[in-house]
Amino acid sequence: MRKIRVGLLGLGILGLMLLGVFVLLKVDYTSAASAEPTTTSTSNIAVTSIRYNWVKGAGGDEMYFVVNQSTDGITFTLVTSTIPSTTVNYTFTGLATNTPYWFAVASVSSTPVATSTFATSSRVYTLAATSSAPTAGTPTASTIPLTINDLSGNPSTTQYAIFDNGNPFYYYNASGVATTSPVWQTTSTWGANFPITGLTANAEYNFMVIARNGDGTAAATSTSTGDVQTAANAPSSVSVSSAANSLSLSWTGDATGYYAEDITAGTNSGWITGTSFGTGSINCGTSHSFRVKGRNLFSVETDWAAASGSTNACGTAIPVGGGGSVIPTAPVTPPAPSTAQELATAAGCPTLGSGDMVKVTGKPAIYSVNKDLKILYFPSGDEFKSWNSVETYGGYKSITQACFDALPVPSTYPGAVNFRPGSYVVKRPSSDQLYVVQPGNTLAKISAADAVALYGAAYKVMTVADPFWPHYVNRGPDVVARSHQGMLVSKDSKTWYVDAGDVLREVTPAGMTANRFKSAFVRALQDSSPTAFTTGALIDAMIPSLTDRTQ
């Protein structure tokens, strides 16, 4: 701002008459003080960049802004001093991964040149980089050693949580025991070959890790170890039953297959799924030595378990009635399996539960198991991926052909896994009517305009082929301009799950991971109804009803 002062010096009447009027113009330049920027904040935080924002100070005469950065909050380094006065943010790039930073900004006035006091940010960390896949060591029947090999450039202070990406979903605590909440430790604290314990024998696991920065913000999950199979236990309860001219070896176990030998006779069973092996045509009163071993689904063999027995002594029989007549002893035939679980167990299947996924070793198709141990197929990879937070195929248990053949299929609809609720808008090939997917294999009609409002202008329509349409067995009320049950929505910078009864349940980052929610399916909350949504319980761990693909 410029102020001009004008002074008139009188020289008297004579002077004025003789010399005219002498006018002295005196110009005094002054400037409004440079104003310190206010209301600073950080945003767009990434692995190597952070944006710093501010508001111009009141009454300032800014010509441009100058910004500095620091990694200790004490010593600052100039980054640039030529930010135009019309710009009120600056993105710092080339930053170190998961490292604390402080930023400062000051305004510079134009005339005279003066710099305001610097406005300094609070400490903020860059994000941790996505970790490399962990490495699994040699499993036992109940443990799998795991090593976190983070080659992504994160500093040694970065903390990691370990989880199993299967179904059910588990984190693992500092003792290697499954838990529903993440436990964060550095790689040095986890240590090499950290034992994951309490695992099921002859079962498939798929481990991942997730890193977080110094502010506690988690990065994306790593790629997985791939399918890792625990070892089977050696056969137990091994015994030999005898008859006059035969011996039968029996055992129990959790292996996928067994190999039994009659060492004395030099015979064997080959690899079988049953739990007995007999030898006949043996002389009475003869002893034989047996042994049996098992193997898991990946053909890793157990130790041998041994037993021996003798045929009945010559002339031994069981008297009947008053004596005189005898009948030889005979093996008792166990009752045939009847339930689905018994049939699956008899066929060498691993322990299965509702929501588990299975795949025959060497075959491409993946199936999901419902509560009745019946298997449902995925019509396409789109349905499969809609239930996962990642775009890869994993999280299944590998089974044998014999196990697969023993698992029944549903006799009524649904016999397939449908799209996850809230994932896509769907339609039939010969109809333009749009539907949304809701829990319980339910469809509800929606108009194109409401689809844009709820799912965005670029919403994707998935066409469900006619043979697969009947698997959506239920219908709900039409959806009109209001976020529906099963959707993930954003509100107040948080993610929420729309539950039954118009209840919003906040989903934490741990809840997103545990329930395999896909961030791409989070849409803005829409509410045209006068009835407000209510707030429900926090989702910070796995909820079976939200992850069961068979619904």
C-alpha positions as CSV (number, residue, x, y, z in Angstrom):
1,M,0.0,0.0,0.0
2,R,1.5,3.4,-1.0
3,K,0.8,6.7,0.8
4,I,1.7,10.1,-0.8
5,R,2.2,13.2,1.3
6,V,2.3,16.6,-0.3
7,G,4.0,19.6,1.5
8,L,3.7,23.3,0.5
9,L,6.5,25.6,1.7
10,G,5.6,29.3,1.7
11,L,8.2,31.8,0.7
12,G,6.2,34.9,1.5
13,I,4.0,37.0,-0.7
14,L,7.0,38.6,-2.4
15,G,8.6,35.2,-3.0
16,L,5.3,33.9,-4.4
17,M,4.9,36.8,-6.7
18,L,8.5,36.7,-7.8
19,L,9.3,33.1,-7.9
20,G,5.9,31.6,-8.3
21,V,4.7,28.7,-6.2
22,F,7.3,26.2,-5.2
23,V,5.7,22.8,-4.4
24,L,7.6,20.0,-2.8
25,L,6.2,16.6,-3.3
26,K,7.4,14.0,-0.8
27,V,6.5,10.3,-1.5
28,D,6.7,7.9,1.4
29,Y,6.5,4.2,0.5
30,T,5.3,1.8,3.3
31,S,4.2,-1.9,3.1
32,A,1.7,-4.0,5.0
33,A,3.6,-6.7,7.1
34,S,4.0,-10.2,5.6
35,A,1.3,-12.4,7.2
36,E,2.1,-15.8,8.5
37,P,0.0,-18.6,6.7
38,T,-2.6,-20.3,8.9
39,T,-4.7,-23.5,9.1
40,T,-1.9,-25.8,7.9
41,S,-2.6,-29.5,7.2
42,T,-1.2,-32.5,5.3
43,S,-3.0,-34.7,2.8
44,N,-2.4,-37.2,-0.1
45,I,0.1,-39.0,2.1
46,A,1.9,-41.7,0.0
47,V,5.1,-43.8,0.2
48,T,7.4,-41.0,-1.1
49,S,5.3,-37.9,-1.2
50,I,3.0,-35.7,1.1
51,R,1.0,-32.6,0.2
52,Y,1.2,-29.6,2.6
53,N,-1.8,-27.2,2.6
54,W,-2.2,-23.8,4.2
55,V,-4.5,-20.7,4.2
56,K,-3.2,-17.2,3.5
57,G,-2.7,-15.0,6.5
58,A,-5.1,-12.1,6.9
59,G,-4.0,-8.6,5.6
60,G,-0.8,-9.9,4.0
61,D,0.7,-8.6,0.8
62,E,2.1,-11.9,-0.4
63,M,4.2,-12.1,-3.6
64,Y,5.0,-15.8,-3.2
65,F,5.5,-18.5,-0.6
66,V,8.6,-20.4,0.6
67,V,8.5,-24.0,2.0
68,N,11.0,-26.0,4.0
69,Q,11.1,-29.6,5.2
70,S,12.8,-31.4,8.1
71,T,13.2,-34.9,9.4
72,D,13.7,-33.9,13.1
73,G,11.5,-30.8,13.5
74,I,14.6,-28.7,14.3
75,T,16.8,-28.4,11.3
76,F,14.9,-27.3,8.2
77,T,16.0,-27.4,4.5
78,L,14.8,-25.0,1.9
79,V,12.8,-26.8,-0.8
80,T,11.5,-23.9,-2.9
81,S,10.9,-20.2,-2.6
82,T,9.0,-19.5,-5.7
83,I,5.4,-20.7,-5.0
84,P,3.0,-18.2,-6.5
85,S,0.8,-16.3,-4.0
86,T,-2.3,-17.9,-5.7
87,T,-1.2,-21.4,-4.8
88,V,-1.9,-22.6,-1.2
89,N,-0.4,-26.1,-1.2
90,Y,2.8,-27.9,-2.2
91,T,3.5,-31.6,-2.7
92,F,6.9,-32.7,-1.3
93,T,8.3,-35.6,-3.4
94,G,11.3,-37.9,-3.2
95,L,10.7,-38.5,0.5
96,A,12.0,-41.6,2.3
97,T,9.6,-44.4,3.0
98,N,7.9,-44.5,6.5
99,T,9.9,-41.5,7.7
100,P,8.8,-38.6,9.9
101,Y,8.7,-35.2,8.4
102,W,7.9,-31.6,9.4
103,F,7.0,-29.0,6.9
104,A,7.1,-25.2,7.2
105,V,5.7,-22.4,5.0
106,A,6.1,-18.6,5.1
107,S,4.9,-15.8,2.9
108,V,7.1,-13.2,1.3
109,S,5.8,-9.7,0.7
110,S,6.5,-7.7,-2.4
111,T,7.5,-4.1,-1.3
112,P,9.8,-4.1,0.6
113,V,10.7,-7.8,0.4
114,A,10.0,-9.3,3.8
115,T,9.4,-12.9,5.0
116,S,6.7,-13.8,7.6
117,T,7.1,-16.2,10.5
118,F,7.1,-19.8,9.3
119,A,4.0,-21.9,10.0
120,T,5.2,-25.4,10.9
121,S,3.2,-28.7,10.6
122,S,2.9,-31.4,13.1
123,R,5.0,-34.5,12.5
124,V,3.7,-36.8,9.8
125,Y,5.0,-40.1,8.4
126,T,5.1,-41.2,4.8
127,L,3.4,-44.5,4.2
128,A,5.2,-47.8,4.6
129,A,5.8,-49.6,1.3
130,T,3.9,-52.9,0.6
131,S,5.9,-55.7,2.0
132,S,7.5,-58.6,0.1
133,A,5.8,-62.0,0.6
134,P,6.9,-63.9,3.7
135,T,8.8,-67.1,3.4
136,A,7.6,-70.4,5.0
137,G,10.0,-72.9,6.4
138,T,9.6,-76.6,6.8
139,P,6.2,-77.3,8.4
140,T,5.4,-79.8,11.2
141,A,2.0,-81.2,11.9
142,S,1.1,-78.1,14.1
143,T,3.6,-75.4,13.2
144,I,4.8,-73.4,10.2
145,P,8.0,-71.3,10.6
146,L,7.6,-67.9,8.9
147,T,10.1,-65.2,8.0
148,I,9.2,-61.7,6.9
149,N,11.5,-60.7,4.1
150,D,10.7,-57.1,3.4
151,L,12.7,-56.0,0.4
152,S,10.6,-53.0,-0.3
153,G,12.9,-50.4,1.3
154,N,11.0,-49.9,4.6
155,P,13.2,-48.8,7.5
156,S,14.0,-51.3,10.3
157,T,11.5,-49.5,12.6
158,T,8.6,-50.5,10.4
159,Q,6.1,-52.8,12.1
160,Y,4.3,-55.7,10.5
161,A,1.3,-57.9,11.3
162,I,1.0,-61.6,10.1
163,F,-2.3,-63.1,9.0
164,D,-3.7,-66.1,7.2
165,N,-5.7,-65.2,4.2
166,G,-7.8,-68.3,4.3
167,N,-11.3,-68.8,5.7
168,P,-11.6,-68.3,8.6
169,F,-9.3,-65.3,8.6
170,Y,-6.8,-65.0,11.5
171,Y,-4.0,-62.7,12.6
172,Y,-1.2,-64.2,14.7
173,N,0.1,-62.8,18.0
174,A,3.6,-62.6,19.4
175,S,3.4,-66.2,20.5
176,G,2.3,-67.4,17.1
177,V,-1.2,-68.1,18.2
178,A,-4.3,-67.2,16.1
179,T,-6.2,-64.1,17.1
180,T,-8.8,-61.8,15.7
181,S,-6.8,-58.6,16.1
182,P,-3.5,-57.6,14.5
183,V,-0.3,-57.6,16.5
184,W,2.4,-55.2,15.2
185,Q,6.1,-55.9,15.6
186,T,9.3,-55.1,13.7
187,T,11.0,-57.8,11.6
188,S,13.8,-58.1,14.2
189,T,11.2,-58.7,16.9
190,W,9.3,-61.3,14.9
191,G,12.7,-62.9,14.0
192,A,13.6,-65.5,11.4
193,N,11.5,-68.6,11.2
194,F,9.0,-67.3,13.7
195,P,6.8,-70.3,14.5
196,I,3.1,-70.1,13.7
197,T,1.6,-72.6,16.2
198,G,-1.6,-74.4,17.0
199,L,-2.3,-75.3,13.4
200,T,-4.3,-78.2,12.1
201,A,-2.4,-81.2,10.8
202,N,-2.5,-81.8,7.1
203,A,-4.2,-78.5,6.4
204,E,-3.5,-75.7,3.9
205,Y,-2.5,-72.2,5.0
206,N,-1.8,-69.0,3.0
207,F,0.1,-66.3,4.9
208,M,0.5,-62.6,4.1
209,V,1.9,-59.7,6.0
210,I,0.9,-56.0,6.2
211,A,3.2,-53.1,7.1
212,R,2.3,-49.9,8.9
213,N,4.0,-46.6,9.3
214,G,5.0,-44.6,12.4
215,D,1.5,-43.0,12.5
216,G,-0.1,-46.4,12.6
217,T,-1.5,-46.3,9.0
218,A,-1.4,-49.7,7.3
219,A,-0.1,-50.3,3.8
220,A,-1.5,-52.7,1.3
221,T,-1.1,-56.4,2.0
222,S,1.8,-58.3,0.6
223,T,1.6,-61.1,-1.9
224,S,1.2,-64.5,-0.2
225,T,3.5,-67.4,0.6
226,G,1.4,-69.5,-1.6
227,D,-0.3,-72.6,-0.3
228,V,1.6,-74.1,2.6
229,Q,0.5,-77.5,3.9
230,T,1.2,-78.7,7.5
231,A,2.5,-82.2,7.8
232,A,0.2,-85.1,8.7
233,N,0.7,-86.8,12.1
234,A,2.2,-90.3,12.1
235,P,-0.6,-93.0,12.3
236,S,-1.7,-93.7,15.8
237,S,-3.7,-96.4,17.7
238,V,-1.9,-98.9,15.5
239,S,-3.0,-102.5,16.3
240,V,-3.1,-106.0,14.8
241,S,-6.2,-108.2,15.1
242,S,-5.9,-111.9,14.4
243,A,-7.8,-114.8,13.2
244,A,-6.9,-118.4,12.5
245,N,-5.2,-117.8,9.2
246,S,-5.1,-114.0,8.8
247,L,-4.0,-110.7,10.4
248,S,-5.4,-107.2,10.0
249,L,-3.5,-104.0,10.7
250,S,-5.6,-101.0,11.6
251,W,-4.9,-97.4,12.7
252,T,-6.2,-93.9,12.9
253,G,-4.8,-90.7,11.6
254,D,-5.2,-87.4,9.8
255,A,-3.2,-88.1,6.7
256,T,-4.5,-87.9,3.1
257,G,-3.1,-91.4,2.3
258,Y,-1.4,-94.3,4.0
259,Y,1.1,-96.9,3.0
260,A,1.1,-100.2,5.1
261,E,3.6,-103.1,5.0
262,D,3.6,-106.6,6.3
263,I,7.3,-106.7,6.8
264,T,7.4,-110.4,7.4
265,A,5.4,-111.4,4.3
266,G,7.0,-108.7,2.2
267,T,3.7,-107.3,1.0
268,N,2.2,-103.8,1.1
269,S,-1.0,-101.9,0.6
270,G,0.3,-99.3,-1.8
271,W,-1.0,-95.8,-1.1
272,I,-4.6,-96.0,0.1
273,T,-7.1,-93.7,1.8
274,G,-8.5,-96.4,4.1
275,T,-7.2,-97.2,7.6
276,S,-6.7,-101.0,7.5
277,F,-4.6,-103.5,5.7
278,G,-5.0,-107.3,6.0
279,T,-2.8,-110.3,5.2
280,G,-4.4,-113.8,4.6
281,S,-3.3,-117.4,4.1
282,I,-1.0,-117.3,7.2
283,N,-0.3,-120.5,9.1
284,C,-1.9,-120.6,12.6
285,G,0.4,-119.5,15.5
286,T,2.5,-117.3,13.2
287,S,3.8,-113.9,14.1
288,H,4.1,-111.0,11.6
289,S,5.6,-107.5,11.9
290,F,3.7,-104.5,10.4
291,R,4.3,-100.9,9.9
292,V,2.3,-98.0,8.4
293,K,3.1,-94.4,7.4
294,G,1.0,-91.5,6.0
295,R,1.4,-88.5,3.8
296,N,-0.2,-85.1,3.5
297,L,-1.9,-83.5,0.5
298,F,1.5,-82.4,-0.8
299,S,2.9,-86.0,-0.5
300,V,5.1,-85.2,2.5
301,E,5.4,-88.4,4.4
302,T,5.2,-89.1,8.1
303,D,7.4,-91.4,10.2
304,W,6.5,-95.1,10.4
305,A,4.3,-96.5,13.1
306,A,4.8,-100.2,13.9
307,A,2.9,-103.1,15.4
308,S,3.0,-106.9,15.4
309,G,0.6,-109.7,16.0
310,S,0.2,-113.5,15.7
311,T,-2.5,-115.6,14.2
312,N,-4.5,-117.8,16.6
313,A,-2.7,-120.8,18.1
314,C,-3.3,-123.9,16.1
315,G,-6.6,-125.6,17.2
316,T,-8.0,-122.5,18.9
317,A,-11.7,-122.0,18.4
318,I,-14.7,-120.5,20.1
319,P,-17.1,-123.2,21.6
320,V,-20.8,-122.9,20.7
321,G,-23.7,-124.3,22.8
322,G,-22.7,-127.3,24.9
323,G,-19.4,-127.8,23.1
324,G,-18.5,-130.0,20.2
325,S,-19.1,-127.5,17.5
326,V,-16.8,-124.6,16.8
327,I,-16.9,-121.5,14.5
328,P,-13.8,-119.5,13.5
329,T,-13.5,-115.9,14.6
330,A,-14.4,-113.3,12.0
331,P,-13.6,-109.6,11.7
332,V,-16.4,-107.2,12.5
333,T,-17.4,-105.0,9.7
334,P,-17.9,-101.4,10.8
335,P,-21.1,-99.6,9.8
336,A,-21.0,-97.7,6.5
337,P,-20.6,-93.9,6.8
338,S,-23.9,-92.0,6.5
339,T,-23.5,-88.3,7.1
340,A,-21.8,-85.9,4.7
341,Q,-19.0,-85.3,7.3
342,E,-18.5,-89.1,7.7
343,L,-18.4,-89.6,3.9
344,A,-15.9,-86.7,3.6
345,T,-13.7,-88.1,6.4
346,A,-13.9,-91.6,4.9
347,A,-12.7,-90.2,1.6
348,G,-9.7,-88.6,3.2
349,C,-11.0,-85.0,3.1
350,P,-9.5,-82.4,5.4
351,T,-11.7,-80.8,8.1
352,L,-14.1,-78.6,6.2
353,G,-16.6,-75.9,7.3
354,S,-19.1,-73.5,5.9
355,G,-17.3,-70.9,3.7
356,D,-14.2,-73.0,3.1
357,M,-13.0,-73.2,-0.5
358,V,-11.6,-76.3,-2.1
359,K,-9.7,-77.2,-5.3
360,V,-8.7,-80.7,-6.6
361,T,-5.0,-80.9,-6.9
362,G,-4.0,-80.4,-10.5
363,K,-7.4,-79.1,-11.5
364,P,-8.3,-75.4,-12.2
365,A,-11.8,-75.0,-10.7
366,I,-12.4,-73.7,-7.2
367,Y,-15.5,-74.5,-5.2
368,S,-17.0,-73.2,-1.9
369,V,-18.4,-75.4,0.8
370,N,-21.7,-74.6,2.5
371,K,-22.9,-75.4,6.0
372,D,-24.1,-78.9,4.7
373,L,-20.7,-79.7,3.3
374,K,-22.1,-79.4,-0.2
375,I,-20.0,-77.7,-2.8
376,L,-21.0,-74.7,-4.9
377,Y,-19.2,-73.6,-8.0
378,F,-18.1,-70.1,-9.1
379,P,-19.8,-69.2,-12.5
380,S,-16.7,-67.1,-13.4
381,G,-13.6,-65.4,-12.0
382,D,-15.6,-62.2,-11.5
383,E,-17.8,-63.8,-8.8
384,F,-14.7,-65.2,-7.2
385,K,-12.8,-61.9,-7.1
386,S,-15.8,-60.0,-5.8
387,W,-15.4,-61.8,-2.5
388,N,-11.7,-61.1,-2.2
389,S,-9.8,-57.9,-1.3
390,V,-7.1,-58.9,-3.9
391,E,-7.3,-59.9,-7.5
392,T,-5.5,-63.3,-7.1
393,Y,-6.9,-66.8,-6.8
394,G,-6.0,-68.3,-3.4
395,G,-7.3,-69.1,0.1
396,Y,-8.5,-72.6,-0.9
397,K,-7.8,-76.1,0.5
398,S,-6.3,-78.5,-1.9
399,I,-8.1,-81.9,-1.9
400,T,-7.8,-85.3,-3.6
401,Q,-10.1,-86.4,-6.4
402,A,-11.5,-89.0,-4.0
403,C,-12.4,-86.3,-1.5
404,F,-14.0,-84.1,-4.2
405,D,-16.1,-87.1,-5.5
406,A,-17.4,-87.7,-1.9
407,L,-18.7,-84.1,-1.4
408,P,-22.3,-83.7,-2.5
409,V,-23.8,-80.9,-4.5
410,P,-27.0,-79.0,-3.6
411,S,-30.2,-80.5,-5.0
412,T,-31.9,-77.1,-5.0
413,Y,-30.9,-73.5,-5.8
414,P,-28.5,-71.9,-5.0
415,G,-25.9,-74.2,-6.4
416,A,-23.4,-71.5,-7.3
417,V,-21.7,-68.6,-5.6
418,N,-23.2,-65.3,-6.6
419,F,-21.6,-61.8,-6.7
420,R,-20.9,-60.3,-3.3
421,P,-23.6,-58.0,-2.0
422,G,-22.8,-54.4,-2.8
423,S,-20.2,-55.2,-5.4
424,Y,-21.9,-54.7,-8.8
425,V,-25.1,-53.9,-10.6
426,V,-26.4,-56.9,-12.5
427,K,-28.8,-57.8,-15.3
428,R,-30.0,-60.6,-17.5
429,P,-28.8,-60.9,-21.1
430,S,-32.2,-60.2,-22.6
431,S,-33.4,-57.5,-20.2
432,D,-32.4,-53.9,-19.5
433,Q,-33.8,-54.0,-15.9
434,L,-31.0,-53.4,-13.4
435,Y,-30.6,-55.1,-10.0
436,V,-28.4,-54.7,-7.0
437,V,-27.1,-57.7,-5.0
438,Q,-28.1,-57.9,-1.3
439,P,-27.2,-60.5,1.4
440,G,-28.9,-63.9,1.2
441,N,-28.6,-64.3,-2.5
442,T,-31.1,-61.5,-2.9
443,L,-31.7,-59.1,-5.9
444,A,-33.5,-55.8,-5.7
445,K,-34.5,-53.6,-8.7
446,I,-32.9,-50.3,-9.2
447,S,-33.3,-47.6,-11.9
448,A,-30.3,-46.4,-14.0
449,A,-30.5,-43.0,-12.4
450,D,-30.4,-44.5,-8.9
451,A,-27.6,-46.8,-10.0
452,V,-25.5,-43.7,-10.9
453,A,-26.4,-42.1,-7.5
454,L,-25.4,-45.2,-5.5
455,Y,-22.6,-46.8,-7.6
456,G,-21.2,-43.7,-9.4
457,A,-21.4,-42.5,-12.9
458,A,-19.0,-45.2,-14.1
459,Y,-20.8,-48.0,-12.4
460,K,-20.2,-51.4,-13.9
461,V,-23.1,-53.7,-15.0
462,M,-22.3,-57.5,-14.8
463,T,-24.5,-59.6,-17.1
464,V,-25.5,-62.8,-15.4
465,A,-26.1,-65.6,-17.9
466,D,-29.6,-67.2,-17.9
467,P,-28.4,-70.6,-16.4
468,F,-26.9,-68.8,-13.4
469,W,-29.8,-66.3,-12.8
470,P,-31.9,-68.8,-10.7
471,H,-29.1,-69.0,-8.1
472,Y,-30.3,-65.5,-6.9
473,V,-33.2,-67.1,-5.0
474,N,-34.7,-64.1,-3.2
475,R,-36.0,-60.7,-4.1
476,G,-36.0,-57.5,-2.1
477,P,-37.9,-54.2,-2.3
478,D,-36.9,-51.8,-5.0
479,V,-33.9,-49.6,-4.1
480,V,-34.5,-45.9,-4.5
481,A,-31.8,-43.3,-3.9
482,R,-30.6,-44.8,-0.7
483,S,-27.6,-47.0,0.1
484,H,-28.8,-50.5,0.7
485,Q,-27.8,-53.4,2.9
486,G,-24.5,-55.1,1.9
487,M,-22.9,-51.9,0.6
488,L,-19.6,-50.4,1.8
489,V,-20.0,-46.6,2.0
490,S,-17.9,-43.6,2.9
491,K,-19.0,-40.9,5.4
492,D,-17.0,-38.5,7.5
493,S,-13.7,-39.8,6.0
494,K,-14.5,-43.3,7.4
495,T,-15.7,-46.6,5.8
496,W,-19.0,-48.1,6.9
497,Y,-20.9,-51.3,6.2
498,V,-24.7,-50.9,5.6
499,D,-26.3,-53.6,7.8
500,A,-29.9,-54.7,8.1
501,G,-32.4,-52.1,9.4
502,D,-30.4,-49.1,8.0
503,V,-27.6,-49.6,10.5
504,L,-24.2,-48.2,9.6
505,R,-21.2,-50.1,11.1
506,E,-17.8,-48.5,10.9
507,V,-15.2,-50.7,9.3
508,T,-11.6,-50.3,10.5
509,P,-8.6,-51.1,8.3
510,A,-8.3,-54.3,10.3
511,G,-11.9,-55.1,9.6
512,M,-11.5,-54.4,5.9
513,T,-8.7,-56.9,5.7
514,A,-10.3,-59.5,8.0
515,N,-13.5,-59.6,6.0
516,R,-11.8,-59.4,2.6
517,F,-13.6,-56.2,1.7
518,K,-12.4,-54.6,-1.6
519,S,-11.7,-50.8,-1.3
520,A,-13.0,-50.4,-4.9
521,F,-16.5,-51.2,-3.7
522,V,-16.6,-48.3,-1.2
523,R,-19.1,-45.7,-2.5
524,A,-20.4,-42.4,-1.1
525,L,-23.3,-42.7,1.3
526,Q,-26.7,-41.8,-0.3
527,D,-29.7,-41.0,1.8
528,S,-32.9,-39.5,0.4
529,S,-35.2,-40.9,3.1
530,P,-36.2,-38.8,6.1
531,T,-35.4,-41.8,8.3
532,A,-31.8,-41.4,9.3
533,F,-29.3,-44.2,9.4
534,T,-28.4,-45.4,12.9
535,T,-24.9,-46.4,14.1
536,G,-24.1,-50.0,15.0
537,A,-21.2,-52.0,16.4
538,L,-17.7,-51.5,15.0
539,I,-16.4,-54.0,12.5
540,D,-12.7,-54.6,13.4
541,A,-12.4,-58.4,13.0
542,M,-13.8,-61.2,10.8
543,I,-17.6,-61.7,10.9
544,P,-18.5,-65.1,9.4
545,S,-21.9,-63.9,8.0
546,L,-20.1,-61.3,6.0
547,T,-17.4,-63.6,4.6
548,D,-19.4,-66.8,3.8
549,R,-19.5,-66.9,0.0
550,T,-22.4,-69.4,0.1
551,Q,-24.6,-67.0,2.2
